[in-house]
């Protein structure tokens, strides 16, 4: 038995303290754990609750609950989408390679993670024109404490054939950065295979939904179209709660925004009903502003689940030196259910909600993007 394998032992004393101080374990989580034991503290500060737990033994069920807190708070799924022209005649499941060794595709000689088991693509139930691969990676970081050195993360790749448009839609769901790296490598491997077998034209290029594919005005229209003006069947818009803006140095600011000139390099607005703010409601401002993130609150009702959530639509790498090649990424920042259900996987619920936005996300991109440049 090795101390680094947190699944093989129950931590005690100092080892347990190292786990409980992690940010994914909140003060409220510890208070609830103690309350189930019949222990009540006058304050919720970790300085009080952690000693109350480390001075006694922790039960296996309690430790499992703590591990699930990590999964729920750190394993937040994010979705990106790519499109490429398709010329194949066979079904997708018959078009992919007979086997894919994902670890070989990744070339992991100098990496600190690996893909667990041997994941394969399978047909999506009820859809003959879609295949999916679910996988799990394990990351080992010996520079961290035992409680955080070995972690596992899940991800998936789903490929859909759009017959009416003769195209493939690749939906990548990732969590940790390593899963995003894996999705990219597998996608590139498959596209190379399809080109070698004449199912994709040699000159065909993958189209990603990037910041630079929109004019400043159309970028506002795109993000607002997926939120304020959306018409999803199971997810309904309530309000914008957060936006990220930057003045565009290549455009003259209107007189009302001159206070931003040379003073504001970036602006993050947090609040309620921001769709009615001047920044989002006044079209006059849009040519001179770079909007790179919009977070909106939605009401959802699907698969027997009802509640509220906050979805973030962000060109996630834009903040890295205003990277205009940044790809849009969707993630559910917060989710609350009307009724708590035992055994409910929040991450599965988050993915189901994000999938509801996929079709409109692509169709609106085709309408508003500068497609000649995007292609």
C-alpha positions, 0 to 999 in steps of 0.5 A: 500500500502506498501513501500516494494512493488515496483510494487505498487508505482512510486518512487520519490526523495530519493527512486528513487535515491536508485533504480538508484544507483543499479549496473544494471542501467548503466550510458548509461541507464540513459543518454538514459532515459534523452535523450528521455526527451530532457535533455542532460548533459555534462557528463555521470557520475551518479553524474550528471544524477541521480539528473536530474531524482530525481528532477522530477517525473518519468513516469510509462513507464520509471520505467517499462524500469528500471525494465526491465534493472534488468531482462536483466542484473541480470536474466542471464539464466544458464544451467546444464544437468543431465543424468539417465537411463530410463526403463519406457514404458509410455510417460513422461507426463503420468509418472509424479505425478498427481500434484506437490506442489513445495513449499512443495517439497522445505520445505521452513520453513526457506527460504526467498523465495517461488514459485509463483502460482502452476507450472506444467509440460506440453508436449513440443510442437512437441516432445512427448518425452519431458516435461517442467515446467516453474516457477517463485520465489519471494525472500524477503530480508528485509536487503536490500533497498526497491528497491532491497528487493523483487525480482522475478526470472524465471527458468525451468526444461525440461526432454527429453527421449532419446529412442536410449539410454534408458535414461532421459536428465534433462535440468535445466535452472536457474537464481538466486541461489534459482531457482537452489535450486528449480530445484534440489529439483524438479528433486530429487522428480521426480527421487524418484517417478520414482524409486518407480514406476519402471520407473528408476532402484533403483540402477541407479545414476544421471550423472552430467558433473563434473570437476572430470569426465575428465582427464586434457587432455580430459578436454581441448578437451571437452571445445575446442570441444564445441567451437573451433572445434564445428560444430553447425548448427546455432551457429558458433565459432569465437574466445576464449576471456577468459580462467581460468587455474590453475597449477596441483600440482600433475603433473610436469610442462613442462620447459616452464611453470616452472615460474608458479611453487609456484607463480601462484595459478590461471591464468585468461587470457583475450584477442582475439583469445586465441585459438592460445595462447600457453596455448590452442594450445600446447598439451604438456602443458595440462597434467599439467594444470587444465582448469576450464573455457573457454569463446568463441565468437560465431556468431548465426543465429536462429529463425530470430535472427542474431548477436554475443554472448559470451558463458561461459563454466565453472565448476562454483564451482571449484574456491571454494577450487578447488572443483573437484565435480563442475558441468559445467554450460553454460551461455551467458555472452554477446549478441548483435543483428545485428538489434534491435527489439522491444519486443525482450526478450534477456533472451529467445534469450540466452536460445535458443542459449544455447539449441543449444549446448545441444546435442553435450555437452552430446555426447562429455561428453560420448566420453571423460569422465571417464564414469566408475567413472562418473556413 
